[in-house]
């Protein structure tokens, strides 16, 4: 009887899931294993139901890497919530004769894999392949999570179209992207598309007043008007909602949480909140401006992967299957600088919270600083005496009023880096091509 390898996918979708499934399936079969897929994440198996499985063969897997979505389905069901569901899950794996398990998912699913692997103690052996379009799993620097680049690619196309519409119709767009705690996706889309500005959670304190976000956007709109441009696009990470003070969320209907305790941002019309608050703020300042909103999230999660993620996920799937088949256990699968690395799952967990660590945007990085330098946002120099009159004229007011309304935003501005601080290395003249 051939040994069995199982594959389960949890959390939300991300482009490239099928690439991991396909490569792992092929590699396992070539090593003499049967492969079964567990359908709909842990939803059924955590109840002891072992009927929702799907045999995976090489013909099944050979071309699926090019398509979005998940061939096995997906869910956010959490089998570690109670001792009973944890026991039923492990009993189901053993009933199915699963000796090796590949988990695919984000931070929540990774924490599940870590807990299961500790309790299972090698029966089955478990490895985890991290995925999220948010790119916020605490991997080594410059190692992206699969799905991020494909999601950014699709998001950039959407934002570029909205930028053309904004210019044509003379309006502003507020584009809200996924990014529960970190702003990698919003900043990545905004920077590549050349959006007017991006707003990410890392830039602001917690708790945060809605007024600060609104005034940051209103200040950018006023600055654009002073430059003769009545349009623009602001890309906002949805995670800013989580930083808002309770009183700003008190009147917002539908604030729900998922199985892992995360706010279901898709249920909150954050774009609508910003639109209404910004239009009211601008009206108070004597400015009439049309602000439209667009949420982009679901359009990104199940998109077909771009070539980067097609290749990347096949590498990850191959490494996951080979590592677990050769005896690996309790590890997160990672590729750094072109080489496979197995990171202990326990090292990904914050001992204080019991949850996976989160990788935030580094506001001191060259990547962020360059993005910030191209944004149209109020800067310290805008409050110099020689620059204030142009901004005040937009309000049909005096410079002091503009300073009184917006100068407090300087407290939320990262310190600008010089070229030396950004560690740009210029070769000696004799070495230039």
Helices and strands as residue ranges (DSSP letters): E 4-9, H 17-30, E 34-38, G 45-47, E 53-56, H 58-61, G 64-66, H 83-95, E 98-105, H 107-120, E 125-130, H 148-169, E 172-177, H 184-193, E 197-199, G 201-203, H 210-226, E 232-237, H 240-243, H 246-249, G 265-267, H 270-284, E 291-296, H 298-301, H 307-325, E 331-336, E 339-344, G 345-348, H 366-374, G 380-383, H 385-394, H 399-406, G 407-412, G 429-431
